[in-house]
Amino acid sequence: MTHGNEAVVPVSSRSPGAQDAHPAQNDDARQTDPGRTGPTGPPIGFTAAAARRRRVRQRIWSVVPLATFVGMIAIWALIVDLFQVPSYLLPSPWAVFRQIVTDWPLLWQNAQITIAEVLFGFGISIVIAIPLGLLVARSLAARQIIYPPVMFIQLVPKVAVAPLFVVWLGLGFSSKLLLTILMTFFPLLVSSISGFSILDARLLYLTRSMGAGGWQTFRYLRFPAALPVIFSGLKTSATLAATAAIVAEFVGSNSGLGYVLLQATNTLDSTTVFAVLVLLTLLGVVLNYLVELIEFLLTPWQRAKVD
């Protein structure tokens, strides 16, 4: 078919290679064009670079906490050297670290007692508070019968009743354990109740319509949904656990880091006081990171959100 002097070739009669006169050049263009996008994904040329930048940012942010800690120690040393602060008011960090090394056998012997109080008290709170939170969240009768007395116990100042624990249980391990349990129990209970109560009723209806039983609903829906809130309570309780153990040792004890701290305060030994504070801080940091590690392992969907 012709139109004037031009020959019009029908589309259907074109050869397969007519559209791309130079297929090799087109392939090279596709490979070298950094802005070319795939069918559904981001620009191909930028994907690897973006992933590298993301990894670099993650590595930088992972070093920030350690850098902050080092910066705090540097500021501490600078203040002591610059203003010539007496050691009985504020010892230098190097003196504190030397004291830790010198008195390490004594500090470690007492630290084991405090660590045992923290771990056992915190562990017993976990074993009791999380199942009780599920019961209160799922049962109206449990909410009306169990929750009010627990709230009343929480409102009682723990430090005020700590001497009674010493009278009832003595200066040994039991009185410190009880106070640690009481101070870590309630935040974990409240977070467990909130976690098990936040599930949308429409999701429950959907699982029932798909034939899921009660155990399957709990395992695959209710418990995973509650985990982020529960771990928030765990972090709060982990912070309070070390505080509770030290307060209990202040009230009455003959061992533990709190006992060493109290004795050093009475003799105005500020270096030993700061050495004990450093160890207690490390204990709290390790416990908190342990909780975060368990959360990291049990909630992979949270990692996907961060990534």
C-alpha positions in Angstrom: 0.0 0.0 0.0 1.4 3.4 -1.0 0.4 6.9 -0.1 1.9 9.4 -2.6 5.5 8.5 -3.0 5.8 6.9 0.5 5.4 3.2 1.2 3.4 2.5 4.3 4.3 -0.8 5.9 1.5 -2.3 8.1 2.4 -2.8 11.7 1.5 -6.5 11.6 3.9 -7.0 8.7 6.9 -5.5 10.4 9.7 -7.8 11.2 10.5 -8.6 14.9 13.7 -6.7 14.8 12.3 -3.6 13.0 11.3 -1.8 16.2 14.8 -1.9 17.6 17.2 -1.2 14.8 20.2 -1.7 17.1 19.3 -4.2 19.9 22.8 -4.4 21.2 22.9 -0.6 21.7 19.5 -0.8 23.5 20.9 -3.5 25.8 23.9 -1.3 26.6 21.6 1.6 27.3 19.6 -0.5 29.7 22.7 -1.6 31.5 24.3 1.8 31.8 21.2 3.9 32.5 21.3 4.5 36.3 17.9 6.0 36.3 16.1 3.1 34.5 13.5 1.4 36.7 12.4 -2.2 36.7 8.8 -3.2 36.3 7.8 -2.5 39.9 11.0 -1.7 41.8 13.2 1.4 42.4 15.9 2.5 40.0 18.2 -0.4 39.3 21.4 1.7 39.4 20.5 3.2 42.8 19.5 0.0 44.6 22.9 -1.2 45.6 24.1 2.3 46.5 21.1 2.8 48.7 21.7 -0.5 50.5 25.3 0.4 51.1 24.3 3.8 52.5 21.8 2.2 54.8 24.4 -0.3 56.1 26.8 2.5 56.8 24.2 4.5 58.7 23.3 1.4 60.8 26.9 0.9 61.7 27.4 4.6 62.6 24.3 4.6 64.8 25.4 1.3 66.5 28.6 3.1 67.6 26.8 6.2 69.0 25.9 4.7 72.4 29.5 3.7 73.1 30.7 7.0 71.8 28.3 8.8 74.2 29.5 6.8 77.1 33.2 7.6 76.3 32.3 11.2 75.9 30.7 11.3 79.3 33.8 9.8 80.9 36.0 12.4 79.0 33.8 15.3 80.3 34.0 13.8 83.8 37.8 13.7 83.7 38.0 17.2 82.1 35.8 18.7 84.9 38.0 17.1 87.6 41.3 18.3 86.1 40.1 21.7 85.0 38.5 22.7 88.3 40.8 20.7 90.6 37.9 19.0 92.3 39.0 17.2 95.6 38.8 13.5 95.4 36.4 13.2 98.3 33.9 15.2 96.4 34.4 13.8 92.9 37.2 11.4 92.2 38.6 11.1 88.6 37.4 8.2 86.5 40.9 6.8 86.4 41.0 6.6 90.2 37.6 4.9 90.1 38.8 2.3 87.6 41.9 1.7 89.6 39.7 1.2 92.7 37.6 -1.4 90.9 40.8 -3.3 89.9 42.3 -3.1 93.4 39.1 -4.1 95.3 37.8 -6.5 92.6 37.7 -9.6 94.8 35.6 -7.8 97.5 33.4 -6.1 94.9 32.8 -9.3 92.9 32.0 -11.3 96.0 29.3 -8.8 96.9 28.2 -8.2 93.3 27.3 -11.9 93.0 24.8 -11.5 95.8 23.2 -8.4 94.3 23.0 -10.0 90.8 21.3 -13.1 92.3 18.7 -10.8 94.0 18.1 -9.0 90.8 17.8 -12.0 88.5 15.7 -14.1 90.8 13.4 -11.3 91.7 13.0 -10.2 88.1 12.5 -13.7 86.9 9.8 -14.5 89.5 8.0 -11.3 88.5 8.0 -12.4 84.8 6.7 -15.8 85.7 3.8 -14.4 87.7 3.0 -11.1 86.1 2.6 -12.1 82.4 0.2 -15.0 82.9 -1.7 -12.9 85.5 -1.9 -10.1 83.0 -3.4 -12.4 80.4 -6.0 -13.6 83.0 -7.0 -10.1 83.9 -7.2 -9.0 80.3 -9.4 -12.0 79.3 -11.6 -12.4 82.4 -13.9 -9.7 83.8 -14.1 -11.6 87.1 -10.3 -11.6 87.4 -10.2 -7.9 86.6 -12.7 -7.2 89.4 -11.2 -9.6 92.0 -7.5 -9.6 91.4 -6.7 -6.1 90.0 -7.9 -3.9 92.9 -5.8 -5.6 95.6 -2.8 -5.5 93.3 -3.3 -1.8 92.7 -3.6 -1.3 96.5 -0.3 -3.0 97.1 1.3 -0.9 94.4 0.1 2.3 96.0 1.9 1.4 99.3 5.4 2.9 99.3 7.9 0.0 99.0 10.7 1.8 100.7 8.5 2.5 103.7 7.6 -1.2 104.1 11.1 -2.5 103.4 12.0 -2.4 107.2 9.0 -4.7 107.8 10.5 -7.2 105.4 13.7 -7.2 107.4 11.7 -7.8 110.6 9.7 -10.6 109.1 12.4 -12.3 107.0 15.7 -11.1 108.5 18.8 -9.7 106.9 19.2 -12.6 104.5 18.4 -13.1 100.9 14.6 -13.4 101.3 13.8 -9.9 102.3 15.8 -8.4 99.4 14.1 -10.9 97.0 10.6 -9.9 98.2 11.2 -6.2 97.7 12.7 -6.8 94.2 9.6 -8.7 93.2 7.2 -6.1 94.5 9.0 -3.2 92.7 9.2 -5.1 89.4 5.9 -6.8 89.4 3.4 -4.0 88.9 4.9 -2.3 85.7 5.1 -5.7 84.1 1.6 -6.6 85.1 0.2 -3.4 83.7 2.1 -3.7 80.4 0.9 -7.3 80.1 -2.7 -6.4 80.6 -2.4 -3.6 78.0 -0.6 -5.9 75.5 -3.2 -8.6 75.7 -6.1 -6.1 75.4 -5.0 -4.1 72.4 -6.0 -6.7 69.8 -8.6 -5.4 67.3 -11.9 -7.3 67.6 -12.1 -7.5 63.8 -8.9 -9.6 63.7 -10.4 -12.0 66.2 -13.6 -12.2 64.0 -11.4 -12.9 61.0 -9.5 -15.7 62.7 -12.7 -17.3 63.9 -14.2 -17.1 60.4 -11.1 -18.9 59.1 -11.7 -21.8 61.6 -8.8 -20.9 64.0 -9.2 -22.3 67.5 -8.4 -20.6 70.8 -4.9 -21.8 71.1 -4.1 -21.0 67.4 -5.5 -17.5 67.9 -3.4 -16.9 71.0 -0.2 -18.3 69.5 -0.3 -16.7 66.1 -2.2 -13.5 66.8 -2.8 -12.4 70.4 0.6 -13.2 71.9 2.7 -11.7 69.0 0.6 -8.5 69.1 1.1 -8.2 72.8 4.9 -8.8 72.8 6.0 -5.2 71.9 4.0 -3.8 74.9 5.2 -6.6 77.2 8.8 -5.9 76.4 8.3 -2.2 77.2 7.2 -3.3 80.6 10.1 -5.7 80.8 12.6 -2.9 80.2 11.0 -0.7 82.9 11.1 -3.6 85.4 14.7 -4.5 84.5 15.6 -0.9 85.4 13.8 -1.1 88.7 15.2 -4.5 89.6 18.7 -3.2 90.4 17.3 -0.2 92.3 15.0 -2.5 94.4 17.9 -4.7 95.4 20.1 -1.8 96.4 17.3 -0.2 98.4 16.7 -3.5 100.2 20.4 -3.8 101.0 20.4 -0.2 102.3 17.6 -1.0 104.8 19.2 -4.0 106.3 21.9 -6.4 105.1 25.4 -7.6 105.7 26.4 -8.3 102.1 25.8 -7.1 98.6 26.8 -4.0 96.6 24.3 -1.9 98.5 26.0 -2.9 101.8 29.5 -1.9 100.4 28.0 1.4 99.1 26.6 2.2 102.5 29.8 1.4 104.3 31.8 3.5 101.9 29.4 6.4 102.3 29.8 6.3 106.1 33.6 6.5 105.8 33.4 9.2 103.1 35.2 6.9 100.7 33.9 8.6 97.5 36.2 6.5 95.2 34.6 3.2 96.4 31.2 4.8 96.2 31.7 5.7 92.5 33.2 2.2 91.9 30.1 0.6 93.2 27.9 3.0 91.1 29.8 2.1 88.0 29.3 -1.6 88.6 25.6 -1.1 89.3 25.3 0.9 86.1 26.9 -1.9 84.1 24.6 -4.4 85.7 21.6 -2.3 84.6 22.9 -1.9 81.1 23.6 -5.6 80.7 20.2 -6.5 81.9 18.5 -4.0 79.7 20.5 -5.2 76.6 19.6 -8.8 77.5 15.9 -7.9 77.4 16.4 -6.1 74.1 18.3 -9.1 72.6 15.4 -11.4 73.6 13.0 -8.9 72.0 15.1 -8.8 68.9 14.9 -12.6 68.6 11.2 -13.0 69.4 9.8 -10.1 67.2 11.3 -10.4 63.7 8.5 -8.2 62.3 9.8 -5.3 64.4 13.2 -5.7 62.8 11.5 -5.5 59.4 10.0 -2.1 60.4 13.3 -0.8 61.5 15.1 -2.0 58.3 
